[in-house]
Each structure stands twice: as C-alpha cells, then as structure tokens.
Amino acid sequence: MTANLWVGVGAVVLLGGGMVAFTQFRAAAERDAEVAVLVAEVASQVGPVFEPAADFDPDLGRGVLRQLRRVRESNDVADLALAESQLLLALGQAREAWDVVRPLATEPGAEAMPQAVGAVVAARLGAESGDEGLIGQAQSFARRYADETGEAQARVLEWQLAFRAGDPEGMAAAGESLVASAGVGADLVAALSGPLGELLGQRLGVDVSAGGGSPVQAALARVVAQGTGRPTIRDLDELAARFVVVPPELELVAARRSLEAFGDLPQEGRRGGEAENLLRDALRRIELALASVPSSADARAVAVLAHLFMSESFGLDPDAASRFRGHLSWLLASGPKTHVQRPVWEQLARDAGR
C-alpha cells in the first residue's frame, strides 16, 4: 500500500472518529439543555426551596411532572430527581417526594441542594405523620444547609423543626443564630420565642419559670429569653404579612394570644360580641396551623381550650362539638404523656362520657 493511500485511510478513520465524538458531544449538550429547561420550569412553578410559590398551578405542574419523568427514564441525573421531588411536594405528595429525594439527601457527603430539598420534604412529611425521627432528620438537613450556605430561611426552618421535635437546645441555638443575623427570622424569634418556649415547656412537663436545674430547663430559659414579651395580635398579623406562607407557629401563638385576650375580659364580658370574636379568631387560626402541621399536639391543645371556652360562653354547634371531641381523642391517644394539661384532657373525656 502506498504512502498516499495510508494517509487517505488514516484521514477517513480520523474523520469518522471525529464525527462520532462530535455526535456524542452534541447529544450530551442537547440532554443537558433539556435538563436545564425542565429544572428552570419547575423552579418557576414551585418557587425557591424554602419559599414556595403562592400561585402554583397543579394542572400545569402535573404536565411538567409527566415530561420530567419521561426524560429521567433515559437521563436520570440528580437535578431532575430534585426537581421531581419539589414538584411532588407542591402537588401534595410528600411521601412520594421523600422516596425520590431521600437517596440523594442521606448519602454520605451529600451536596447542599439535596440537603435543602430533603429538609423541606421531610419537614412536610413529618408534620403530616408526626414521625419524630423524620422531623429530627429534617432538622439536621436544615441545620447542615444553613451552616454551609448561611441561608436564613433554612435556619428559620431548623428553628421551627427544633420546636416541633421537642429540642429546646436546638431551638435555642438556631434562635441565637437568627437573632445575630437580623432580618425577618430575627423578628420571628423575637415575637414567638417566649410563647413557644412556654408551650414547649408544657409539652415536656418542665416548669420554664423555675429556672436552673436540668439542662432542659436551662435551654428553655434561653429560648424564652430570646423573645421580647407577649406580642399583640396586630403585631403578629403585621409579621405574618411578610411571609408568602405564614409559619404555623405564628398562627399558633396568635391563637393562644386571642385566648389570653379572652381570659383578660371581665366575667360579664365573656358572653359579648368581643368575646365571641376572640374565640372564633383563635379557632380560625388554630385550623390554619393544623392545616400545615396536623400532628401538632400544641395546636390541638389550644384548640381544646378554645372549644371549651366557646362551649361555656356560647355553646357549640354539632360540627364544633365533633371537632372538640376529635381533638380531645387525638390528644389522649397520641399526645405527649408528659404534657401538663393531660389531666385536664382526661377529666374532659370523663365529663363527655357521662
């Protein structure tokens, strides 16, 4: 074979290899572009990880989910899995969302974004199920993400989850970080820490006012000290207006504040229009809190008190009476054994059985 022929054969081989490489490169670039478009579309629909969009369209979301799943069949990359998990969460499918994100969030050395998505998904599923292990895992995800990125909304979630998990030490630490960083998270801590610390103490069966003593008492004292007293309902409403989704803990404190305002009325005023408005406001707010955290013993305990006061002052219609019994039954079956109000619930249940 002549030298020129060898050169020609080599050129053909090289050209063919180059064409294959170029084709593969172009296909990979097209896949990357498709992934980027889908991830951006999901982000535009569901909003930032820690600040869900207020105008999510479920029908549009389901259409994007079908398209995303088709792409994942041939290109199963982490960004698509995270986007699918966020879409599922927005569609109210927390269990399915957790199944998708859990392998990414729990693997050793997990990157920041799986931690973020894992935190919000596990938080939602924990709120629905009351699974303390899952709530604690969500708290850990949020803390690690906040430590790594400085994201204030992640720290707020960590603080909320510490309260839900019954972790006063974690709540105190997250609160201190939020107070130091200023912003809406600091305002939330200042407004809610006092009342939430008292509620957490009741749930744990610890006297917050006693001071000293155990590490739990010391941590609860730190939590309460981060608050600025008892905010008015107006103060709480102004704070709520700064959130796209109002934290259920804020609604819980506002409901409790309405009950306190009812209790401050003179005895003869507890059957008037102001009294009824306060009780109805408390019940409305507690339903909002329970819509986000149905496993909250604190919210159900406040609901029982609100229904009890309503019953004594104005009576309960059949639907309200049914909700009252439902909250009471839930607390007796699933509420914390340490809660200081448990004897009250037991007495109310005995009275209802007569």
N, C-alpha and C positions, 0 to 999 in steps of 0.2 A: 504494500500500500504506500502511495507516495506521501511526501510530507504535506502537500497541499490537501490531500484527501483526509489525512489525520486531523489537520486543522479544522476542516469542514465538519467532520464528525464531532469533534470537541465542541465546536460552536453550537451545533444542534443540541448536544447534550446539555451544555450550559444554558442555552436559551430555554430548553424545556424545563430544567430545574428552576430557573428564574421565574418562569410563568407559573409553575406550581406554587412556589413561595409567594409570589405576588397574589395569586388567587386565594391562598390561605390567609394572607395578611388582610386582604380586602374583606373576606368573610368574617374574620375576627373583629375588624373595625366596625362592620355592619352590626354584629352581635352586640358589641359594646355600645354602639349608638342606640340600639333598640332598648337595651337595659337602661341607659341613661334617660331616655324619653319616658319609659314606664315609671322609673323611680321619681322623676320630676313630676309626672302626672299624679302619682299617689301623694307626694308631698303637697301639691297644690290643693288636693281634696281634703286631706286629713289634718293639715297644718303641722307646725313643729311638734316634735315628740312630746314635749311637756306642756304644750298649749294647744289642745285640739281645736280645730276649726268649728265655728258656730253654725256654719251653713253647709255641712256635709250632706251630699245628695246620695242616699242609699242606692237608688236605681243606677245612677252613674257609677257609683263605687262597685256594685256587683258586676257591671260590664267590664270595668278595668280589671277586676279580680279574675274574671274568666280569661282575659287576654294575657294577664301576667302568668297565670298557671300554665297556659299553652307554651309560653316562652320558657318557663322553668323546666319543662319536660326535656328540652334539649340544651338548656344553658342554665344549670342550677347554680347560680352564684349567690354569695351572701347578701348582696344588696337587694336582690329580688326577694329573697326569703324575708328579710327585714321589712320590705315594703308590703309583702303579703300579710305579715303579722300585723302591721299597723292598720291595713285595710280591714282585716278580720275583726280587730278590736273596735274600729269605728262602726262596723256592722253589728256589734253586739255579740260577737262570737269569741268571747275571751278564752274559753278552753281550747278552741282550735288555734287561736293566735298563740297561746302558750306552747302548744305542741310544735309549732313552727319555729319559734324563737328560742325555745329552751336549749336545744343543742348548741346554738351559737353563743348564748349568754353564759352558759355554765362550763364551757370548755376551758381548760387551763390557759391562762394568758389571753382571755377574751379581749377583743378590742373595745373601744369606748362605745361605739354606736350600738352593738348588741347589748351592752350593759344598759344603755338608755331605754331601748325598746323593751328589753326584759323587765326593767323596773316598772314601767307603766302597765305592761300586760300583767305581770304577776300581782301588781297592786290592785288592778281591777278584779282579777280572779279571786284574790284573797278577800277583797271587800264583799264579793258575792258569796263566797263559800265559808268565810270565817276561818280558813285554814291558817293557823298561827305560823306554821313553818313557812308557808308561801309568803305571808306578809313579812316575816323576817328576812326571807330571801330577797324580796323586792326592796326592802330597806337597805340591804347590803349592796345590791346593784346600784341604787340611787346614790348611796354614800360614795362608792368607788368612782362613779361617773362624776359626781360633784368634786371629789378630791382631784381627779385627773384634769377636769376641764374648767372648774370654777363656775359652772353653770348654776345660777341662783335658783332656777325653777327645780332643778334636781335636788338641791338642798332643801327646798320647801317640801318636796315630796318625801324626802328622807325624814324630815321633822314630823310630817303627818303620820307616816308609817310607824315611827317610833311610838307615837301616842297610841295608835291602833294596836300595836304589838305589846303594849304594856311595858315599854322600855324607857323608864324615866331618865336613865343615864344617857341613852342615845338621844332622847329628846332634848335634854339639857345641852349636850354637845352641839347638836345641829342648830339649836336655837341661838347659842352663843356665836356660831359662825355666821348666821343670818344677821344678827344684830350688828356684828362687826362690819358686814358688807353693805349695810344700809339698803334702801330700795323697798319695794313692796313686801318682800319677805320679812324684813325687819319690822315693818308696820304690822304685819300679820302676827308675828311673835309678840310684839308689844301689846296688841289688842287681846290676844287669845290665851297667852301662856298662863295667866292667873286662873281663869275659869277652867281651862283644860287640865291644869295641874291639880286642881281640886277634884275634878271629875275622875282623873286617873287615880288619885288617892282613894276615892270612894270605891272604885273598881277593884283596887288592890287591897282594900281593907286597911289602909295606912292613914293615920291622922297627920295631915300635912302641917297643921298648926303646932303640932307637938315639938317639931324641930329636933335637931341632934339625932341620937340613936343610931339606927341602922343606915347602911349605905343607900337603901331605897328612900328613906326619909330625907337624907341629905340631897339626893338627886332631885327629888320632888321639890324641895325647898329652892334649889337652883332654878328649876323650871318656873315656879311661881314668881320668883324674884325678877325674872325677865319680863314680866308683864307690867303694865302701867296702871293697874287697878281694874275697875269694872267699867268697860266702855258702854256708852248709851246705845240704844237701838239705832239711833240716827248715825252714830259713829260707825257702827257695823255695816249699815247699809251703804254708807259712803265708801267704805273699804271694799265691800262686795262689788261695787260698780267698777272697780279697777281690774276685775278678773273676767276673762271670757267665760270660764266655767268657775262658779263660786265654790270654794272649798267646802265640803260638807261639815268640816269642823267649825267653820264660821257660822253656818246655819244652825248648828247645834248650840253654839254659845248664844246666838241671838234668840233662839227658842227659850233657852234657860233664862236669859235676861228678861224676856216677856213674862215668864212665870214669876221671877223675882219682883217685877213691877206690879204684877197682880197681888203678890203677897204683901206689898207695901201699902196697898189700898186699905182704908178703914173698913171694918167689918160690914158696915152698912153700905159701902160702895161696891162690894163684891158680887152684887146682883144687877149692877147697872150696865149701861152700854160700853163704858170704857173697860170694865172687867171682861165682858164678853169678847170685845175686840182683842184684848191682850191674849186671852186663851186661844182664840181662833188663830191669831198670828203665831203663837207658839206651835200649835198643831200643824199649821201650814208649813212652817219652817222645818219642823221635825220630819214631815213627809218628804221634803226636798232632800234632807240629809240622808234619810233611809233609802231614797231612790239611788243614791250614789254608793252608800255603804249599808246594805241591808243587814249585815252581820254585826252592826254596832250595838253593843249592849248599852252603851251610854245613851244613844239616841232613843232606844226603846224604853229605858228607864225614865227619861224625860217625858216621853210620850205617855207613859202610865200616869205620871203625876199630872200632866196636862188634862188627860181624860178624867182623872179623879176629881180635880178641881172643877172641871166643867160639869161633871155629874152632880157635885154638891151644890153648885150655884145655879145651873140652868137645865140639868138633866141631859141625857144622851139619847139621840135617836137610835134606831136599831142598827144602822151601819156603824155609827160611832161606838156603840156598845160592843159590837162584834170586833172592831179593831182593838178596843181596850182589852178584851179577853184574849185576843190573839197575841198582843204584845206581852201580856202577863204570862201566858202559857209559854211563849218563846223564852222569856227570861228565866222562868223556873226550870225549863228543860235544858237550855243552852247558855244561860247567863253565868258569869263567874261566881263560883261558890264563895269567894272572898268579899263580894260586894256588900257594902254596909247596909244597903236597902233590901237585901234578900229577906230578912224577917218581915219587912213591910209587904213584899210581894206575896209571901206565904200567907200572911194574915188576910190580904185582899182576896186571895184564891179561896181561902176558907169561907170568907164572908159571901163570896159569889156562889159558893156551893150550897148555901143554906136555902 
